[in-house]
C-alpha cells in the first residue's frame, strides 16, 4: 500500500500561478499589495514565501509593462519637449 501525499489548498493571495496574467493593472496591484502584506506578516511557511515572491516578481513585471505601454501611448519625446501621442487619432 502506498501513501498519498496531501497538500493544503493555497491561500487566496497565492492561488494564481506565477505565469497567470491578471485581468487588469488594478487587479495586479491589489494582488501584489496583498502578497506584500502576507509576506511582511511573517505568517507564511518558507515554501509559500517562495511562491509568493515568484508571483510578486511576475506581477511587478506585469505592472511595469502595462505602465510603459500606457506611457508610450500618451506621450512622445520630441527635442526635449513632451507632446501628446498622435497615434490614437
MIVOKE-938524 format. One record per residue: x, y, z of N, C-alpha, C in turn; residue in three letters. Coordinates in pm, whole numbers, padded with zeros to 5 digits, always signed. Layout:
BEGIN
XYZXYZXYZALA
...
END
This chain:
BEGIN
+00085-00117+00000+00000+00000+00000+00090+00124+00000UNK
+00058+00222-00086+00137+00344-00093+00062+00458-00027UNK
+00137+00543+00033+00077+00661+00094+00068+00771-00010UNK
-00040+00845-00005-00054+00961-00093-00029+01085-00012UNK
+00044+01175-00071+00077+01300-00003-00034+01401-00030UNK
-00087+01458+00076-00190+01559+00060-00128+01695+00084UNK
-00174+01792+00008-00125+01928+00026-00240+02019+00061UNK
-00210+02119+00136-00312+02216+00175-00349+02301+00055UNK
-00472+02346+00052-00517+02434-00055-00443+02567-00044UNK
-00405+02624-00156-00334+02752-00149-00425+02862-00097UNK
-00364+02962-00035-00442+03074+00015-00488+03161-00100UNK
-00582+03251-00075-00636+03336-00181-00527+03415-00251UNK
-00433+03470-00176-00329+03554-00234-00229+03473-00316UNK
-00225+03342-00294-00129+03258-00365-00198+03165-00464UNK
-00324+03187-00490-00400+03095-00574-00355+03094-00719UNK
-00316+03207-00773-00279+03216-00913-00132+03176-00931UNK
-00104+03091-01029+00035+03054-01053+00115+03174-01104UNK
+00247+03172-01089+00328+03288-01127+00308+03334-01271UNK
+00280+03245-01363+00270+03283-01504+00131+03330-01545UNK
+00031+03319-01462-00105+03360-01498-00119+03511-01488UNK
-00157+03574-01600-00170+03720-01603-00300+03765-01540UNK
-00294+03874-01463-00417+03932-01408-00501+03993-01521UNK
-00627+04016-01495-00716+04071-01597-00695+04220-01620UNK
-00638+04289-01521-00615+04433-01536-00499+04477-01448UNK
-00451+04597-01476-00345+04658-01396-00392+04673-01251UNK
-00515+04720-01234-00567+04744-01099-00574+04615-01017UNK
-00616+04506-01079-00622+04378-01009-00481+04328-00976UNK
-00387+04355-01064-00248+04315-01038-00193+04390-00917UNK
-00221+04519-00909-00174+04599-00796-00238+04551-00666UNK
-00367+04521-00669-00435+04470-00549-00374+04338-00504UNK
-00351+04248-00599-00293+04118-00564-00150+04135-00511UNK
-00073+04222-00573+00063+04248-00529+00064+04306-00387UNK
-00026+04397-00359-00036+04455-00225-00069+04348-00121UNK
-00163+04261-00155-00200+04152-00063-00082+04057-00040UNK
-00007+04028-00144+00110+03941-00130+00215+04005-00039UNK
+00241+04132-00059+00340+04202+00023+00298+04200+00169UNK
+00172+04227+00196+00123+04225+00334+00141+04088+00397UNK
+00109+03983+00323+00123+03847+00377+00270+03813+00400UNK
+00355+03854+00306+00498+03824+00321+00557+03900+00440UNK
+00516+04024+00458+00568+04105+00569+00515+04059+00704UNK
+00404+03988+00706+00345+03944+00832+00420+03828+00895UNK
+00512+03768+00821+00589+03653+00870+00500+03534+00903UNK
+00386+03524+00839+00292+03416+00865+00306+03300+00765UNK
+00385+03319+00659+00394+03218+00554+00508+03121+00580UNK
+00483+02992+00558+00593+02895+00562+00690+02925+00447UNK
+00811+02876+00457+00915+02906+00360+00874+02871+00217UNK
+00812+02756+00194+00775+02718+00058+00670+02813+00000UNK
+00574+02856+00081+00473+02951+00034+00534+03091+00016UNK
+00633+03123+00095+00702+03250+00082+00772+03258-00054UNK
+00833+03148-00095+00899+03144-00226+00797+03159-00338UNK
+00684+03091-00329+00579+03104-00430+00526+03246-00434UNK
+00507+03307-00318+00459+03445-00311+00560+03540-00374UNK
+00687+03518-00348+00792+03602-00406+00792+03591-00559UNK
+00781+03469-00610+00780+03448-00755+00658+03515-00818UNK
+00544+03501-00755+00422+03564-00806+00435+03716-00801UNK
+00489+03767-00692+00508+03910-00679+00601+03966-00785UNK
+00709+03895-00813+00802+03939-00918+00732+03941-01053UNK
+00649+03840-01079+00575+03837-01205+00477+03954-01213UNK
+00403+03979-01104+00306+04088-01102+00375+04224-01119UNK
+00490+04240-01057+00564+04365-01071+00604+04388-01216UNK
+00652+04286-01283+00686+04297-01424+00564+04327-01510UNK
+00452+04263-01478+00326+04287-01550+00286+04434-01537UNK
+00292+04487-01415+00254+04627-01391+00350+04723-01463UNK
+00478+04695-01457+00575+04780-01527+00548+04782-01677UNK
+00521+04666-01734+00492+04658-01878+00367+04737-01914UNK
+00263+04725-01832+00139+04798-01858+00162+04949-01850UNK
+00234+04993-01747+00262+05136-01732+00345+05188-01848UNK
+00445+05112-01889+00529+05155-02001+00447+05164-02129UNK
+00359+05069-02150+00273+05070-02269+00183+05193-02271UNK
+00125+05225-02158+00038+05342-02148+00120+05470-02168UNK
+00236+05475-02104+00321+05593-02119+00360+05614-02265UNK
+00392+05507-02333+00428+05516-02475+00312+05568-02559UNK
+00191+05536-02520+00073+05580-02594+00039+05726-02565UNK
+00071+05775-02447+00031+05909-02406+00125+06018-02457UNK
+00254+05992-02456+00348+06099-02491+00461+06049-02579UNK
+00515+06143-02651+00631+06117-02736+00734+06225-02705UNK
+00856+06185-02686+00962+06281-02658+01016+06334-02791UNK
+01004+06466-02810+01046+06528-02934+01129+06651-02902UNK
+01260+06644-02922+01352+06753-02895+01338+06807-02752UNK
+01326+06718-02657+01320+06758-02517+01184+06803-02469UNK
+01086+06809-02556+00950+06851-02518+00856+06731-02521UNK
+00776+06718-02418+00675+06613-02418+00554+06660-02496UNK
+00515+06581-02591+00400+06616-02674+00300+06501-02668UNK
+00172+06529-02684+00072+06421-02684+00101+06324-02797UNK
+00073+06198-02770+00091+06094-02870-00016+06108-02976UNK
+00021+06112-03103-00072+06133-03213-00123+06003-03273UNK
-00073+05889-03230-00110+05762-03290-00255+05721-03269UNK
-00320+05773-03168-00458+05733-03137-00559+05806-03223UNK
-00518+05913-03291-00611+05992-03370-00633+05934-03507UNK
END
